[in-house]
Amino acid sequence: MVMVNLMLVNPMNNITMVIVWLGAGFVGGVMAGTKKGAFVVGLMTWLACIGIVALCLYLVFQSSITLGSFVIPPGASLTDILSIPLIQGAIDQILPMIAGLGGGGGLDIMALLMPLIIWFLTPVIVVIIGAILGAVARKKEEF
């Protein structure tokens, strides 16, 4: 569940996710020991998370999704599910985009892509910075 939150929650709106990414990068940087190695470790950490999410999506679609497979807990309603902060945040971002498309103006593709690019690149930048900080903070071995 932590990884799902890491990949789905916008780190620009949630400082906890920034701290988790920073901590993961810091630990990787301490293990790497050098700034170059820390950069690679940070980048590979983020790419591994993307790869695991892609594998999970592939496996879900491979087993075919049916509407009957989604279970709503007893006593819950559609309103309860739509009021979950993660889903509410997605709805809050999607509705203005849809409303902007229906207007008289043309389709502004950069207005649609820029929030996704920021959401996509923020974690990788944070984890790389954390990794470099970890490499700098590591005590050098003296022989």
PyMOL commands that set and color helices and strands:
alter all, ss='L'
color gray80, all
select helices_A, chain A and resi 2-8+15-32+35-62+67-69+78-82+85-102+109-137
alter helices_A, ss='H'
color red, helices_A
deselect
rebuild
show_as cartoon
